[in-house]
């Protein structure tokens, strides 16, 4: 099952330091995870012996880490998630993915014919064929320009290793420019295979200038973050409005078919369906797969077939709406009413953002094929068929979709429409869960309980608090508005708002990363941004008629996310500022000024460098401290997935006799963490033991190579492992031996092994290593204790009133009510020690 694992080819580099005085070079062996961005490639060494004689030696020393190197059992049960789009993907597989996209990506857009024309002609009364042809032309060119040209051919290419969405664009920008508000980025992060990027070349001064400007001005960083949070807030708003308008539009078809089925009955029936829809979320309704695709495929087939039927039967001449001149005639005749009708016209592309947001589950060609050859033509036929029907029955504009359906097909189409509306809602609900999870991973949303509903598909998650919040809001919206027209006014603002955010971020990607020609890069926002601004101005005019709702939702979620991010950044900066100095640790000695008792202490903290000040509180509060202490930092990096073999960084803190280590576990924003403390402890111990063995092996190698007096490889005289000092912040990754790789490489390394001194090839264990391993095993046998820090943040007395309000009340309220760190691990309470500490900011 080799294809079920993320493949990664390790590369070995040599970091050298040359002194110009005597031509003597100092260098040391390092593993692939430790080299920083300044490391020269191996090609800098021209000596054949260095290339050939020691090539197999390097292959032996730097192994591929084990596939199971993980802190948690299910952290990477994501077969092929890192490589979403293999180069040799078969045509049949692409077509199968394209079929699946119908049930996930296009449900929202596919149900838009239920309500678009009814909303448009509620603003513009049909008085002549110009009204019908003008509205049809507007719909046709809106679908052609925004989803087809903008998203299918441009935006989909701006993906982050196969992931799409607002946060994916933000993480992509964060990798090229250091614009993340949380200052925990390390040089070692840039060596993750999916992190590595082609940096702007020096000759393209524009890209470098933009990068430097973004990194230098904190106001631009804040503005960029607010833009991303605004887009995310609009997506969450879509998660409320999509189920409401989709289900209500489908149910409203019963008003003309069943006598006595009035508006109140529509509202009650819609609420029942919505409650049922949200209640089944806890069972993990599938988001990706064939389960929804057949129903949506049948729905699109029905749209196209009914459209062709109406075209042939009523008026095929509506095809002349492809002439954009009818848009001009439409605005000339209706002026202000036509501009107001744009708010209903934009509803024909609701869910267009889903093409980009759900990219991580599919591939770019699959989404392009499905839209170009299925969704686009079926939607055009559906709207042209409705227009043809209106040419003969203009008074049917209020219920145009169901009235245009042949009477004998009404009930089958009604059932399919209701099912399609529920599927469209399901896709948006799942997208909201994913969006909130990404925001949590990047430190922009309070921690909440996340339930993973699938062991095979990492995207299938369930967040109870968000689910019930969405359900309550959907019920409230349907109960208050009682009309799809008013809900449509609200829906338009959320949809266009997300599109404007995407246009802005993709333009920045073009300038900073793609290094596109300046004229072409500016054409993108000028063309599409202008169209979206026109639509946005139209939907904003409906603020008093329901448009206020998404603005309230967006403002609420934007405030929550920004306050959480602002407070988290201040807390992290305080921890960095108050960390314990190395001189103080050395003064305490290996006993740390207290008694060291057998046992393993795991101290969770957010620092990637230095010793957290909360450790001093534990030393003061406890009568003794464990013989082995590991500072564990769970850090999210701005990439979708961190491969297992590159997840962990290990290093020693203080001299050897302190028995203190740091471990940084790096996760991407799409990674899953389901921690079981037994598996966690076992894997941590395994990683730590291998790290100690690798450290001893490298020391022996350096000593042996120094004895051989090789000019090309010499040993640094500094002790880089025993001190955690400024300027020496590289972390070591544990060498998790892969037996399969070891067997394959044994024969290739025999020649080089013969040239090594006997001190390196000796099978005897180094005495110091043996002592440290025995001390580690003794600590393990005595048990594990989890040290958790509860850090409060308070504003100083001389702070501004607004800062006091945000930090002392709003952020404090969010911290008190969010999921605590201890809840993220299934650890017995008797194994947890907590200490509180207050930081003044």
Helices and strands as residue ranges (DSSP letters): G 2-4, E 14-18, E 25-29, G 42-44, H 48-48, I 49-53, H 55-61, H 91-104, H 107-110, G 112-114, H 116-123, H 129-142, I 143-152, H 153-153, G 155-157, H 166-176, G 187-191, H 205-216, H 218-251, H 254-257, H 263-279, G 280-283, H 290-313, G 316-322, H 325-334, H 336-345, G 346-349, H 352-357, G 359-361, H 364-370, I 371-375, H 376-392, G 394-399, H 400-403, G 407-409, H 410-441, E 451-452, E 461-462, H 464-481, H 484-509, I 510-514, H 518-524, I 525-529, H 530-540, G 543-545, H 548-577, H 582-588, E 595-605, H 613-621, E 624-636, G 644-646, E 648-653, G 656-658, E 660-667, H 677-707, H 739-754, H 758-761, H 767-782, E 784-794, H 801-804, I 805-811, H 812-817, G 821-824, G 829-831, E 832-840
